[in-house]
Amino acid sequence: MRDLVSWTAMITAYEQAEQPDKALLLFQYMQLHGVLSDSVTIVSVASAYVSVGNAIIAMYAKCGNVSLPRLVFDLMEERHVISWNSIILGYSQNGQASEALFLSEVMLDSEAFTNPVTKLIMVSAYLDTATRLFNDIPPTERNITSWNVLISGYDMHGYGKEALNLFSQMQQTGIKPDHITFTSLLSACGHAGLIDEGRKCFAEMKKHSESLRVKHYACMVDILGRAGLLNQAFDMVQQITIPKNDGV
């Protein structure tokens, strides 16, 4: 009677013994026997193959999950620069800039090899600097691009309320928002769990005579999906009259 724990224990043993081929073969046997794997099993298999581990880190991060990719990363015996970049970018894209910067410092302290992509990811995490640069621009010289860039920055780091406040300030100055503005706002609401605010932004687009694009629907589906409102997310998809894309 071999249960999931038994299979996982053996797979982990092969992985720790640096026998990745046997770990993967046993994983395949487990599937043939109809035993469903869980996250622990997957992590053990992924740890045996660095390239697979990197892919899994990126996959979970893109799905808005940073705990599972961090588990994969922590169990890696060999961490390539891509591994570091993937996990740091995952934190940055999911509104955890402080964690991204902390891990960046750990990477530098460990004397791990960096590349230009690493530096780009680190720069994107410094939102305070971006805010100061924006404030240094004379109000009369702030165009729609200036506002959009900072709103997008707030979105990247999970500062949904700050993005909405900046949007209000932009409106007070008479700057008309465009489709990029609303995309960043909807995305920011999704990352911050601001469901009602997201609905209001979605409805407000019509007031500004801004035509809805598929990416705006995708953002709303994301907002509802992250909140667990799957039925409403599915209904939103059904309401789309323009061609859908993979983002939806």
C-alpha angles and dihedrals in degrees: 000000000000111000128187092272091056094050092045092049091055093045090051091049091055091046092052090046088058093245101129095163092059091044091054093043091052089048089055091049089051091055091048088055089056096248111146116223126227133205093277092056092047092049091052092052093043092050089060090060117045095195091052090047091054091051092050091049090053092044096053092042091054088052090057096256120124102164096069096045089048088054090052090047094049092052094051112111092194117042115192122197087258089058091054093044092049096052094042091049089047091058092044094050093048098055098264101116094153091057090047092052092045091052089046089057091048089052092052093045090052088055090235116168114264131196136194090274090059091054092047091053091048092050091052089057094060097089095156090063091050091052092052091049090052093049090051090061110095109250092239091056097051108109130184091273092057092052093044094052094054093043088051089049091054088049093053091054099044097253096140098158092048090052091052092048090051089050090055091050090050091053091050090057090055097249110147113226120232134202091278090056092054093044090056092044094051091046091049091051089051095051092047096044093241098152100164092044090051091053090051092051090049091052093043092061089076091055089059092048088243111153116231114247129198091256090059091054089047090055091051091049087051092050092051093041094052089051091053092247092133096155091054090045090053091048089052090054090050090053094057109111097179123076111288125227135201091269091067 
